[in-house]
């Protein structure tokens, strides 16, 4: 018996703490787990009864570097602090905690409550100076051991990554060949689905729009399973928004080998616990970035532009003034206008019954209490038509090139979609042939297996027929550029850009996309005490153009009588009565200016207000 163990210690329970750092260690390193459970025998030999021994093993698979997720370690610390534990057993003391903060906190509590710490090397009393010093040294060495292991492993990984040889799970559309090189997936349908994502993003400029296009056209998207029974297999399913973002932001699709895109950072939660969270690293700070490492689906320039486009699509980014993709609203210049007064983006507000009267306005300063009124508010129709005319003038020399490019884009898009459907049918036909071959090879006497294989064959045939019907329905509903007549119509329509622009079939979102291809931003100024807007267009090529737009008069100015009318009435009022005043001749002049009726009789109130003749003692004008 050890002299440090007294009856006072045996009168309290003995806690056996069992822990492995990872689930893989729990699964594959079972000898260590068995040795830790065997500490119960040691406790029995040291004098504790069977009922006084408690095993804490809920922290199996948890790292010892933090305390947040280790529930049994929290239980151990709480019971030790209340003096309920006689001794703490561990295979080695470093199993208790790999953090100096947690380790020394536990040692201090053990010293205050006279709790022993026992491992395979011996029995320690933290209240004793020498034992406490030795336990502290062991904790420090355990943490230093973690640091040395981490540095060696990370150094080896970094050295291999610098040569482009470090292997990691590849995104869908890529695989490793026999020599360990990254190559395109041999499955043509997989490659076509990945290429379709980039193609649709070039057309729409929005990740959500890519998801909608896939759904409308009945297309599927693959994902590769890792681990388990489906390890390495391709699983087809619905394309989600998060998958689109993952594809567009992954540099592997641009042929870039990257190491260090993400890193863990320690954060303190509101509860005072330390957590590790994964954060994305900025592109210039990637530790390894090897361009042209393998064949890509897009170029590096397109990858960078896609990232910039996604960043501009964010509507909650403080660094992006003009943000957001083209949307379905009637406001043509949505996301392009800047206020010349405060520099903020003009927003769109829809007014009227059903929101059919859009207006542009800048009320940032008023909303923040820095101004008493908005910088400017005006109807969208005042500026949209003028900007559209400027764009059509700029495109007149390139109409033929645009027509040919539009025709080629339509043909290429339809061919890609039809090819995806064709490959999907080929895959279904292969599954039918495979199910038939398996059924033919089975022993007919084995009815249980034969019946199952026959049912799978029938299910494959039904799935193939349903897929053929879906493909036929898709081809019937979708318009394809195939016949010479259709090609001629597309060329004629594309040559006449104004007709295409004003066509009812052209959606507002498509018009906005055309504008964004040519115009970078538009700055609008509204001078004080002037009914006009000063417009400055900055085109994508860097050229700027300026012009002004007249604003309509206020309602008070529109109904106010002109100065000439007022002067004429005052002159006639000198020698005519109110009922004798007619404005037929004056109304003609006024109608030409204001668009009012050609003949109008002034009311007595209007004459009285304009004439200013004094009244007599009986209330009548003289």
Secondary structure, DSSP 4 states (H G I P E B T S, - for coil): --TT--HHHHTSEEEEE---SSHHHHHH-HHHHHHHHTHHHHHHHTT--GGGEEEE-TTTT--TT-STT-HHHHHHHHHHHTT-EEEEE-SSGGGT-SSHHHHHHHHHHHHHTT-EEEETTEEEETTSHHHHHHHHHHHHHHHHHHHHHHHHHHHHHHHHHHTT----PPPTTEEE-TTS-EEE-S-HHHHHHHHHHHHHHHHH--HHHHHHHHHHTT--EEEE--SSTTTT-EEEE---HHHHHHHHH-GGGGT-EEE-SEEEEEEE-TTS-EEEEEEEPPGGG-SEEETTSS--SS-HHHHHHHHHHHHHH-SS-TT-SS-----SSS-TTTTTEEETTT-PBPEEEEESTTS-EEEEEE-HHHHTTS-SS-SEEEETHHHHHHHHHHHHHHHGGGHHHHHHHHHHHHHHHHHHHHHHHHHHHHHHHHHHHHHHHHHHHS-TT-HHHHHHHHHHHHHHHHHHHHHHHHHHHHHHHS----SHHHHHHHHHHHH-HHHHHH-TTS-HHHHHHHHHHHEEEEEEE--TT-SEEEEEEEETTS-EEEEEEEPPPPHHHHHSPPHHHHHHHHHHTTTS-GGG---HHHHHHHHHHH---S--PPPHHHHHHHH-PPB-TTS-B-
